[in-house]
Amino acid sequence: MRGHHDDAAHEHDGGLAHDLPVLARRRMIRLMAGASLVPLVGCSADNDSTASASSSSSSATADSSSSSSECATIPEETAGPYPGDGSNGVNVLRESGVVRSDIRTSFGDSAGGTAEGVPLTFTLTVVDAASGCGTPREGAAVYVWHCDREGSYSLYTEGVTDENYLRGVQETDGKGQVTFTSVFPGCYTGRWPHIHFEVYADLEDATAATSITNTSQLAFPKDVCDTVYATDGYSESVSNLGRLSIETDMVFSDGYAQQMAAVTGSVERGYTATLTIPV
């Protein structure tokens, strides 16, 4: 079964040793920001439970942050060992078909499989940090990837190396937004449920897999994860999540306010997640 990884595969995202340099840099940035009184969470997503689940939620987040004169860029995180951007073997970004909004199915010469799971639509809003998070970054590009409900990464994990699902690129619109249709990712050993993303200056850079400007991760609230993982197909995620806390996760342990998605919806209707990304 794909969800049963060997010991090496359990070292998703490079393990603690791989992440330490990144985490050390993040702590230094936070210390410097504290010294200059730069707010670290002024551009995080709106967590008001009454906020709209539509893409307008992200626009409202950007607008509400515009009164701040300064905001911090999204924390830099490891891309992990399975980025598919050419930095560790295979490069999906140069394949025709990678620019798409629905990432549930493999494309091109891949096996053509479809990732199953609870429906998830997520909107990322890229804004200019120097403007106080008030100016959308139109024409930027965002590459996203995440594991399937069994904790496997297409292109890399045994059993799905011929697949490239749950990976895709889009160009931000006039509101600085990209919206992807996907499935809720599973929870594998040692990592809090998350989605990886890379931001590029434009679509040309993204599809050439050059000049990444920002690399980070989106986190999910525990209550939503618990609800999703109680459904069919996520059985291993229940025990894996039970052994974790976001406060001790190797990536999010030093702060996750800017990376925690605002999530609404239900298992029956599907979930919608939003996050603002200051760059």
One Martini backbone bead per residue (centre of mass of N, CA, C, O) as a GRO file, in nm:
protein
  279
    1MET     BB    1   0.097   0.034   0.021
    2ARG     BB    2   0.162   0.365  -0.017
    3GLY     BB    3   0.155   0.452   0.297
    4HIS     BB    4   0.398   0.246   0.325
    5HIS     BB    5   0.687   0.346   0.439
    6ASP     BB    6   0.999   0.365   0.468
    7ASP     BB    7   1.238   0.508   0.651
    8ALA     BB    8   1.324   0.705   0.428
    9ALA     BB    9   1.035   0.812   0.357
   10HIS     BB   10   0.990   0.944   0.649
   11GLU     BB   11   1.194   1.181   0.547
   12HIS     BB   12   1.025   1.409   0.493
   13ASP     BB   13   1.168   1.708   0.403
   14GLY     BB   14   1.474   1.600   0.515
   15GLY     BB   15   1.451   1.656   0.791
   16LEU     BB   16   1.604   1.814   1.048
   17ALA     BB   17   1.886   1.851   0.922
   18HIS     BB   18   1.776   1.994   0.663
   19ASP     BB   19   1.622   2.239   0.829
   20LEU     BB   20   1.817   2.398   1.020
   21PRO     BB   21   1.919   2.630   0.839
   22VAL     BB   22   1.639   2.756   0.791
   23LEU     BB   23   1.556   2.796   1.090
   24ALA     BB   24   1.792   2.977   1.167
   25ARG     BB   25   1.719   3.206   0.974
   26ARG     BB   26   1.438   3.265   1.086
   27ARG     BB   27   1.527   3.346   1.374
   28MET     BB   28   1.701   3.584   1.285
   29ILE     BB   29   1.475   3.744   1.148
   30ARG     BB   30   1.297   3.771   1.405
   31LEU     BB   31   1.503   3.923   1.574
   32MET     BB   32   1.533   4.164   1.382
   33ALA     BB   33   1.234   4.240   1.374
   34GLY     BB   34   1.210   4.298   1.677
   35ALA     BB   35   1.420   4.532   1.682
   36SER     BB   36   1.232   4.697   1.452
   37LEU     BB   37   0.920   4.649   1.494
   38VAL     BB   38   0.826   4.422   1.303
   39PRO     BB   39   0.558   4.270   1.199
   40LEU     BB   40   0.483   3.913   1.169
   41VAL     BB   41   0.134   3.901   1.141
   42GLY     BB   42  -0.006   4.126   0.952
   43CYS     BB   43  -0.044   3.901   0.683
   44SER     BB   44  -0.235   3.708   0.769
   45ALA     BB   45  -0.493   3.525   0.762
   46ASP     BB   46  -0.826   3.523   0.795
   47ASN     BB   47  -0.989   3.374   1.100
   48ASP     BB   48  -1.276   3.435   1.060
   49SER     BB   49  -1.554   3.232   1.076
   50THR     BB   50  -1.734   3.447   0.887
   51ALA     BB   51  -1.581   3.423   0.649
   52SER     BB   52  -1.541   3.389   0.336
   53ALA     BB   53  -1.467   3.107   0.114
   54SER     BB   54  -1.385   3.279  -0.098
   55SER     BB   55  -1.156   3.465  -0.276
   56SER     BB   56  -1.242   3.732  -0.120
   57SER     BB   57  -1.094   3.673   0.144
   58SER     BB   58  -0.811   3.745   0.043
   59SER     BB   59  -0.874   4.036  -0.030
   60ALA     BB   60  -0.956   4.127   0.255
   61THR     BB   61  -0.684   4.070   0.383
   62ALA     BB   62  -0.523   4.272   0.217
   63ASP     BB   63  -0.693   4.522   0.288
   64SER     BB   64  -0.663   4.503   0.608
   65SER     BB   65  -0.335   4.541   0.577
   66SER     BB   66  -0.290   4.832   0.442
   67SER     BB   67  -0.251   5.003   0.716
   68SER     BB   68   0.017   4.885   0.717
   69SER     BB   69   0.348   4.988   0.668
   70GLU     BB   70   0.435   4.693   0.758
   71CYS     BB   71   0.564   4.364   0.654
   72ALA     BB   72   0.622   4.033   0.647
   73THR     BB   73   0.752   3.792   0.499
   74ILE     BB   74   0.738   3.490   0.417
   75PRO     BB   75   0.850   3.222   0.544
   76GLU     BB   76   1.120   3.030   0.507
   77GLU     BB   77   1.136   2.704   0.350
   78THR     BB   78   1.155   2.396   0.279
   79ALA     BB   79   1.111   2.187  -0.010
   80GLY     BB   80   1.239   1.936   0.005
   81PRO     BB   81   1.280   1.618  -0.173
   82TYR     BB   82   0.981   1.676  -0.359
   83PRO     BB   83   0.949   1.926  -0.584
   84GLY     BB   84   0.985   1.901  -0.910
   85ASP     BB   85   1.211   2.157  -1.000
   86GLY     BB   86   1.518   2.018  -1.044
   87SER     BB   87   1.670   2.006  -0.752
   88ASN     BB   88   1.558   1.678  -0.740
   89GLY     BB   89   1.562   1.592  -1.042
   90VAL     BB   90   1.278   1.620  -1.143
   91ASN     BB   91   1.094   1.834  -1.401
   92VAL     BB   92   0.765   1.960  -1.421
   93LEU     BB   93   0.782   2.269  -1.519
   94ARG     BB   94   0.862   2.180  -1.836
   95GLU     BB   95   0.579   2.073  -1.875
   96SER     BB   96   0.314   2.023  -2.052
   97GLY     BB   97   0.039   2.121  -1.826
   98VAL     BB   98   0.126   2.263  -1.549
   99VAL     BB   99  -0.068   2.486  -1.628
  100ARG     BB  100  -0.308   2.485  -1.362
  101SER     BB  101  -0.594   2.436  -1.140
  102ASP     BB  102  -0.631   2.125  -1.173
  103ILE     BB  103  -0.443   1.873  -0.966
  104ARG     BB  104  -0.571   1.571  -0.949
  105THR     BB  105  -0.443   1.504  -1.231
  106SER     BB  106  -0.258   1.368  -1.449
  107PHE     BB  107  -0.017   1.453  -1.706
  108GLY     BB  108   0.066   1.360  -2.006
  109ASP     BB  109   0.292   1.076  -1.978
  110SER     BB  110   0.155   0.985  -1.751
  111ALA     BB  111  -0.061   0.755  -1.604
  112GLY     BB  112  -0.345   0.915  -1.522
  113GLY     BB  113  -0.406   0.966  -1.241
  114THR     BB  114  -0.617   1.010  -0.942
  115ALA     BB  115  -0.669   1.192  -0.668
  116GLU     BB  116  -0.799   1.107  -0.364
  117GLY     BB  117  -1.056   1.287  -0.173
  118VAL     BB  118  -1.119   1.557  -0.010
  119PRO     BB  119  -1.223   1.842  -0.110
  120LEU     BB  120  -1.000   2.116  -0.233
  121THR     BB  121  -0.985   2.474  -0.211
  122PHE     BB  122  -0.715   2.707  -0.292
  123THR     BB  123  -0.611   3.043  -0.197
  124LEU     BB  124  -0.356   3.261  -0.317
  125THR     BB  125  -0.215   3.577  -0.196
  126VAL     BB  126  -0.008   3.802  -0.357
  127VAL     BB  127   0.201   4.039  -0.187
  128ASP     BB  128   0.344   4.342  -0.099
  129ALA     BB  129   0.538   4.403   0.173
  130ALA     BB  130   0.635   4.704   0.128
  131SER     BB  131   0.313   4.800   0.126
  132GLY     BB  132   0.169   4.639   0.368
  133CYS     BB  133  -0.005   4.425   0.193
  134GLY     BB  134  -0.178   4.620  -0.029
  135THR     BB  135  -0.028   4.492  -0.292
  136PRO     BB  136  -0.073   4.322  -0.557
  137ARG     BB  137   0.078   4.044  -0.748
  138GLU     BB  138   0.075   4.076  -1.062
  139GLY     BB  139   0.218   3.810  -1.259
  140ALA     BB  140   0.282   3.602  -1.088
  141ALA     BB  141   0.405   3.278  -0.966
  142VAL     BB  142   0.265   2.952  -0.861
  143TYR     BB  143   0.393   2.664  -0.702
  144VAL     BB  144   0.238   2.349  -0.627
  145TRP     BB  145   0.262   2.090  -0.357
  146HIS     BB  146   0.144   1.753  -0.252
  147CYS     BB  147   0.018   1.509  -0.088
  148ASP     BB  148  -0.169   1.252  -0.050
  149ARG     BB  149  -0.382   1.065   0.152
  150GLU     BB  150  -0.120   0.855   0.188
  151GLY     BB  151   0.159   1.037   0.177
  152SER     BB  152   0.223   1.072  -0.128
  153TYR     BB  153   0.461   1.154  -0.387
  154SER     BB  154   0.477   1.246  -0.678
  155LEU     BB  155   0.763   1.110  -0.864
  156TYR     BB  156   0.879   0.946  -0.583
  157THR     BB  157   0.689   0.746  -0.472
  158GLU     BB  158   0.621   0.441  -0.443
  159GLY     BB  159   0.366   0.393  -0.704
  160VAL     BB  160   0.396   0.731  -0.812
  161THR     BB  161   0.630   0.796  -1.028
  162ASP     BB  162   0.420   0.824  -1.290
  163GLU     BB  163   0.311   1.064  -1.140
  164ASN     BB  164   0.178   1.438  -1.129
  165TYR     BB  165   0.000   1.493  -0.913
  166LEU     BB  166  -0.034   1.767  -0.710
  167ARG     BB  167   0.061   1.971  -0.950
  168GLY     BB  168   0.111   2.335  -1.005
  169VAL     BB  169   0.055   2.633  -1.214
  170GLN     BB  170   0.016   2.998  -1.166
  171GLU     BB  171  -0.113   3.310  -1.244
  172THR     BB  172  -0.164   3.605  -1.124
  173ASP     BB  173  -0.397   3.827  -1.078
  174GLY     BB  174  -0.521   4.140  -1.000
  175LYS     BB  175  -0.534   4.017  -0.685
  176GLY     BB  176  -0.294   3.798  -0.653
  177GLN     BB  177  -0.437   3.525  -0.752
  178VAL     BB  178  -0.471   3.171  -0.676
  179THR     BB  179  -0.659   2.869  -0.780
  180PHE     BB  180  -0.703   2.540  -0.643
  181THR     BB  181  -0.783   2.204  -0.729
  182SER     BB  182  -0.825   1.944  -0.480
  183VAL     BB  183  -0.699   1.759  -0.204
  184PHE     BB  184  -0.670   1.651   0.100
  185PRO     BB  185  -0.404   1.605   0.279
  186GLY     BB  186  -0.213   1.403   0.437
  187CYS     BB  187  -0.054   1.234   0.720
  188TYR     BB  188   0.273   1.194   0.793
  189THR     BB  189   0.549   1.105   0.931
  190GLY     BB  190   0.664   1.401   1.113
  191ARG     BB  191   0.421   1.585   0.978
  192TRP     BB  192   0.243   1.846   0.921
  193PRO     BB  193  -0.008   1.946   0.751
  194HIS     BB  194   0.065   2.040   0.400
  195ILE     BB  195   0.178   2.300   0.163
  196HIS     BB  196   0.364   2.366  -0.106
  197PHE     BB  197   0.554   2.670  -0.217
  198GLU     BB  198   0.635   2.875  -0.507
  199VAL     BB  199   0.772   3.190  -0.599
  200TYR     BB  200   0.749   3.393  -0.891
  201ALA     BB  201   0.776   3.662  -1.093
  202ASP     BB  202   0.691   3.462  -1.334
  203LEU     BB  203   0.594   3.228  -1.565
  204GLU     BB  204   0.863   3.197  -1.708
  205ASP     BB  205   1.027   3.120  -1.458
  206ALA     BB  206   0.861   2.874  -1.370
  207THR     BB  207   0.884   2.702  -1.647
  208ALA     BB  208   1.214   2.725  -1.606
  209ALA     BB  209   1.308   2.693  -1.311
  210THR     BB  210   1.369   3.003  -1.213
  211SER     BB  211   1.393   3.235  -0.979
  212ILE     BB  212   1.322   3.205  -0.686
  213THR     BB  213   1.171   3.402  -0.426
  214ASN     BB  214   0.978   3.183  -0.270
  215THR     BB  215   0.965   2.946   0.015
  216SER     BB  216   0.687   2.749   0.142
  217GLN     BB  217   0.411   2.685   0.387
  218LEU     BB  218   0.100   2.534   0.448
  219ALA     BB  219  -0.133   2.518   0.711
  220PHE     BB  220  -0.351   2.318   0.920
  221PRO     BB  221  -0.607   2.277   1.113
  222LYS     BB  222  -0.685   2.038   1.342
  223ASP     BB  223  -0.998   2.015   1.328
  224VAL     BB  224  -1.005   1.960   1.024
  225CYS     BB  225  -0.825   1.714   1.016
  226ASP     BB  226  -0.994   1.533   1.200
  227THR     BB  227  -1.242   1.527   1.015
  228VAL     BB  228  -1.112   1.418   0.756
  229TYR     BB  229  -0.962   1.158   0.890
  230ALA     BB  230  -1.253   1.011   0.946
  231THR     BB  231  -1.238   0.923   0.662
  232ASP     BB  232  -1.202   0.761   0.392
  233GLY     BB  233  -0.840   0.698   0.333
  234TYR     BB  234  -0.717   0.831   0.634
  235SER     BB  235  -0.615   0.629   0.858
  236GLU     BB  236  -0.307   0.700   0.893
  237SER     BB  237  -0.348   1.001   0.978
  238VAL     BB  238  -0.456   0.964   1.261
  239SER     BB  239  -0.195   0.848   1.396
  240ASN     BB  240   0.007   1.060   1.296
  241LEU     BB  241  -0.132   1.310   1.427
  242GLY     BB  242  -0.134   1.194   1.725
  243ARG     BB  243   0.205   1.239   1.730
  244LEU     BB  244   0.143   1.549   1.698
  245SER     BB  245   0.253   1.898   1.678
  246ILE     BB  246   0.288   2.217   1.565
  247GLU     BB  247   0.494   2.312   1.791
  248THR     BB  248   0.701   2.052   1.696
  249ASP     BB  249   0.740   2.105   1.423
  250MET     BB  250   1.014   2.145   1.212
  251VAL     BB  251   0.878   2.408   1.074
  252PHE     BB  252   0.642   2.543   1.285
  253SER     BB  253   0.779   2.582   1.579
  254ASP     BB  254   0.867   2.909   1.516
  255GLY     BB  255   0.603   2.963   1.358
  256TYR     BB  256   0.247   3.003   1.194
  257ALA     BB  257   0.066   3.256   1.143
  258GLN     BB  258   0.139   3.304   0.825
  259GLN     BB  259   0.060   2.975   0.751
  260MET     BB  260  -0.232   2.968   0.845
  261ALA     BB  261  -0.515   2.863   0.731
  262ALA     BB  262  -0.826   2.950   0.617
  263VAL     BB  263  -1.108   2.735   0.700
  264THR     BB  264  -1.385   2.605   0.511
  265GLY     BB  265  -1.652   2.370   0.556
  266SER     BB  266  -1.693   2.023   0.437
  267VAL     BB  267  -1.702   1.702   0.354
  268GLU     BB  268  -1.950   1.724   0.162
  269ARG     BB  269  -1.857   2.017   0.017
  270GLY     BB  270  -1.593   2.092   0.105
  271TYR     BB  271  -1.292   2.284   0.104
  272THR     BB  272  -1.167   2.616   0.202
  273ALA     BB  273  -0.857   2.788   0.141
  274THR     BB  274  -0.658   3.065   0.284
  275LEU     BB  275  -0.370   3.275   0.177
  276THR     BB  276  -0.127   3.513   0.254
  277ILE     BB  277   0.163   3.632   0.046
  278PRO     BB  278   0.437   3.790   0.137
  279VAL     BB  279   0.715   3.940  -0.090
   0.00000   0.00000   0.00000
